[in-house]
């Protein structure tokens, strides 16, 4: 029983990271109705920026918030410079561009910061009061950061004029334009927010898996599975999906398929969700009149 509880709580801890990545994917999807395959590489590059700042004497939280700001600006620039010209292009064109961005950010991470594995310290000390029997201080702290991000996003989209404009632009771009909303800029802000959330996820996962240019490759797959399972258009559902994926991954890896095949859990969940319930557990079914 003790071992089972350990696997469940460990899965919930992993789910914090998967939920963060899923949240960033949902932000992009809500803004553009596309999946950003470069999300993980962008998060890794942002984490390298934070690592470089810390190595040069910045305090952790100073580097943390500065990296978030830089990532937001970077995501906005990517949308305005690279993606704006292809807003109305076919889906396959966007997919090719996203794959190109993945390769570019991966190459830049290795070029600027080299390919050696680096340690990334946690801001939550191991011997702090946050440590419990089943969760480390970093896991508890990461959960707290994710909750703060969720609450901030909820307040932003619910109570601010810009947040409401972004929701309108995502749900009905044509109607939004008629009432004076600059839809293209709203898409840019969506990319900026997604890049910022991805940076947070990267900085939270780096102390666990160590930092290298391919750090987020497998985690992005789990995050994609979480986003689909919870609902690709539902931020809260994506986070819940992250916890479900984390627990299933641990339980199946420990008791059914072995740790070597844990990545197949994400693949099976993706295929099963798209086949049986494409809208996800908490997503909305879209009905189009023809």
C-alpha positions in Angstrom: 0.0 0.0 0.0 2.9 2.3 0.8 4.4 1.7 -2.6 1.1 2.4 -4.3 0.6 5.7 -2.5 4.2 6.7 -3.4 3.5 6.0 -7.1 0.3 8.0 -7.0 1.8 11.0 -5.3 4.8 10.9 -7.5 2.5 10.9 -10.5 0.7 13.9 -9.1 4.0 15.7 -8.8 4.9 14.9 -12.4 1.4 16.0 -13.4 2.3 19.5 -12.2 4.8 19.8 -14.9 2.7 18.1 -17.6 -0.2 20.4 -16.6 2.0 23.5 -17.0 3.1 22.4 -20.5 -0.5 21.5 -21.4 -1.6 25.0 -20.3 0.8 26.6 -22.6 -0.4 24.4 -25.5 -4.0 25.4 -24.8 -3.1 29.1 -24.8 -1.7 28.7 -28.3 -4.7 26.6 -29.5 -7.2 29.1 -28.1 -5.5 31.9 -30.0 -4.8 30.2 -33.3 -6.5 26.8 -33.3 -3.1 25.2 -34.0 -0.8 23.1 -31.9 2.7 24.7 -31.3 5.1 21.8 -31.7 8.0 24.1 -30.8 6.5 24.8 -27.3 9.0 22.6 -25.5 12.0 23.9 -27.3 11.0 27.5 -26.6 10.6 26.6 -22.9 14.0 25.0 -22.9 15.6 28.1 -24.5 13.9 30.3 -21.9 15.2 28.1 -19.1 18.7 28.4 -20.5 18.3 32.2 -20.3 17.4 31.9 -16.6 20.3 29.6 -16.0 22.8 32.0 -17.6 21.4 34.9 -15.5 21.8 32.9 -12.3 25.3 31.9 -13.3 26.1 35.6 -13.7 25.0 36.5 -10.2 21.3 37.2 -10.5 19.1 36.1 -7.6 16.8 33.2 -8.6 13.5 35.1 -8.4 15.0 38.1 -10.2 16.1 35.8 -13.1 12.8 34.0 -12.9 10.6 37.0 -13.5 13.0 38.6 -16.0 13.0 35.4 -18.0 9.2 35.4 -18.0 9.2 38.9 -19.4 11.8 38.1 -22.1 9.8 34.9 -23.0 6.6 36.9 -23.3 8.3 39.4 -25.6 9.9 36.6 -27.6 6.6 34.8 -28.1 5.0 38.1 -29.2 7.8 38.7 -31.7 7.6 35.1 -33.1 3.9 35.7 -33.9 4.4 39.1 -35.3 7.4 38.4 -37.5 7.1 34.7 -38.5 3.5 33.7 -38.1 1.5 36.8 -39.0 2.3 36.5 -42.7 0.8 33.0 -42.7 -2.2 33.6 -40.6 -4.5 32.5 -43.4 -2.3 29.9 -44.9 -3.3 26.2 -45.0 -2.9 24.1 -41.9 0.0 22.2 -43.3 2.0 25.4 -43.8 1.6 26.3 -40.2 2.6 22.8 -39.1 5.8 23.1 -41.2 6.6 26.4 -39.7 6.1 25.1 -36.1 8.5 22.2 -36.9 10.9 24.7 -38.3 10.7 26.7 -35.1 11.3 23.5 -33.1 14.5 22.9 -34.9 15.7 26.5 -34.8 15.2 26.9 -31.0 16.8 23.5 -30.4 19.8 24.5 -32.4 20.0 27.9 -30.7 20.0 26.3 -27.3 23.0 24.1 -28.2 24.8 26.8 -30.1 24.6 29.5 -27.4 24.7 27.3 -24.3 26.4 24.1 -25.6 25.1 20.5 -25.3 26.5 19.6 -21.9 24.0 18.7 -19.2 23.7 21.4 -16.6 22.3 21.5 -13.1 19.5 24.0 -12.3 19.0 24.7 -8.6 15.5 24.7 -7.1 14.3 27.9 -5.3 12.7 25.6 -2.7 15.3 24.2 -0.3 15.1 20.4 0.5 15.0 21.0 4.2 12.3 23.6 4.2 8.9 23.3 5.9 7.3 22.5 2.5 8.8 19.0 2.5 6.4 16.2 3.4 6.4 12.4 3.5 5.3 12.0 -0.2 6.3 15.4 -1.8 9.5 17.2 -1.9 9.7 20.9 -1.3 10.3 21.6 -5.0 7.2 19.6 -5.9 5.0 21.5 -3.4 6.5 24.8 -4.5 5.9 23.9 -8.2 2.3 23.1 -7.4 2.0 26.5 -5.7 3.4 28.3 -8.7 1.0 26.5 -11.1 -2.0 27.5 -8.9 -0.8 31.1 -8.9 -0.5 31.0 -12.7 -4.0 29.5 -13.1 -5.6 32.1 -10.8 -3.8 34.9 -12.6 -4.9 33.6 -16.0 -8.5 33.2 -14.8 -8.5 36.8 -13.4 -6.9 38.1 -16.6 -9.4 36.5 -19.0 -12.4 37.1 -16.7 -12.0 40.7 -15.5 -9.6 42.6 -17.8 -10.6 44.3 -21.1 -7.6 42.8 -22.9 -8.4 39.3 -21.6 -12.0 39.7 -22.8 -10.8 40.9 -26.1 -8.5 37.9 -26.5 -11.4 35.6 -25.7 -13.6 37.3 -28.3 -10.8 37.2 -30.9 -10.2 33.5 -30.3 -13.9 32.5 -30.4 -15.1 34.6 -33.3 -12.4 36.6 -35.1 -14.8 38.2 -37.7 -17.2 39.5 -35.1 -14.3 40.7 -33.0 -13.0 42.8 -35.9 -16.4 44.4 -36.4 -16.3 45.8 -32.9 -12.8 47.2 -33.3 -10.7 44.4 -31.7 -7.3 44.1 -33.3 -7.4 40.3 -33.8 -3.8 39.9 -35.0 -2.4 41.6 -31.9 -4.6 39.5 -29.7 -3.0 36.4 -31.4 0.4 37.9 -30.6 -0.5 38.4 -26.9 -1.7 34.8 -26.8 1.7 33.6 -28.1 3.4 35.8 -25.6 1.4 34.3 -22.7 2.0 30.8 -23.9 5.8 31.4 -24.2 5.8 32.9 -20.6 3.9 29.9 -19.2 6.2 27.5 -21.1 9.2 29.4 -19.5 7.7 28.8 -16.0 7.2 25.1 -16.8 10.8 24.8 -18.0 12.2 26.5 -14.9 10.1 24.2 -12.7 11.1 21.0 -14.5 14.9 21.8 -14.9 15.8 21.0 -11.2 14.2 17.6 -11.7 15.5 16.4 -15.0 18.6 18.6 -15.4 19.1 21.1 -18.2 20.1 20.3 -21.8 18.8 21.3 -25.3 16.5 18.3 -25.4 15.1 18.6 -21.9 11.5 19.1 -22.9 11.2 16.6 -25.7 9.5 13.8 -23.8 7.7 16.2 -21.5 6.1 18.0 -24.4 4.5 14.6 -25.5 3.1 14.1 -22.0 1.9 17.7 -22.0 0.2 17.2 -25.4 -1.6 14.1 -24.1 -2.7 16.0 -21.0 -4.1 18.9 -23.1 -6.0 16.5 -25.4 -7.3 14.4 -22.5 -8.5 17.4 -20.4 -9.7 19.4 -23.4 -7.6 21.3 -25.8 -9.8 24.4 -25.4 -10.1 24.3 -21.6 -7.1 25.6 -19.5 -8.4 24.0 -16.2 -9.2 20.7 -18.0 -5.6 20.6 -19.4 -4.1 21.0 -15.9 -6.4 18.2 -14.6 -5.4 16.1 -17.6 -1.8 16.7 -16.6 -2.5 15.1 -13.2 -4.3 12.2 -14.8 -1.5 11.5 -17.2 1.1 11.8 -14.5 -0.6 9.2 -12.3 -1.4 6.8 -15.1 2.2 7.0 -16.3 3.6 6.1 -12.9 1.1 3.3 -12.1 1.3 1.6 -15.5 5.1 2.0 -15.6 5.5 0.5 -12.1 3.0 -2.3 -12.3 2.1 -3.1 -15.9 4.5 -2.1 -18.7 7.7 -1.2 -17.0 9.6 2.1 -16.8 11.2 1.6 -20.2 7.9 1.9 -22.0 6.3 4.7 -20.0 6.4 7.1 -22.9 4.0 4.8 -24.8 1.4 5.7 -22.2 1.3 9.2 -23.6 1.0 7.9 -27.2 -1.8 5.5 -26.3 -3.7 8.3 -24.5 -3.4 10.6 -27.5 -4.7 8.0 -29.9 -7.5 6.9 -27.5 -8.6 10.4 -26.8 -8.7 11.4 -30.5 -10.6 8.2 -31.3 -13.1 8.0 -28.5 -13.5 11.6 -27.2 -11.9 14.1 -29.4 -13.1 17.1 -27.3 -11.5 15.7 -24.2 -13.0 15.2 -20.8 -13.8 18.9 -20.2 -13.7 20.3 -23.7 -16.6 21.7 -25.7 -18.1 19.9 -28.7 -18.1 22.3 -31.7 -21.3 22.1 -33.8 -21.2 23.7 -37.2 -24.3 24.4 -39.2 -23.9 23.4 -42.9 
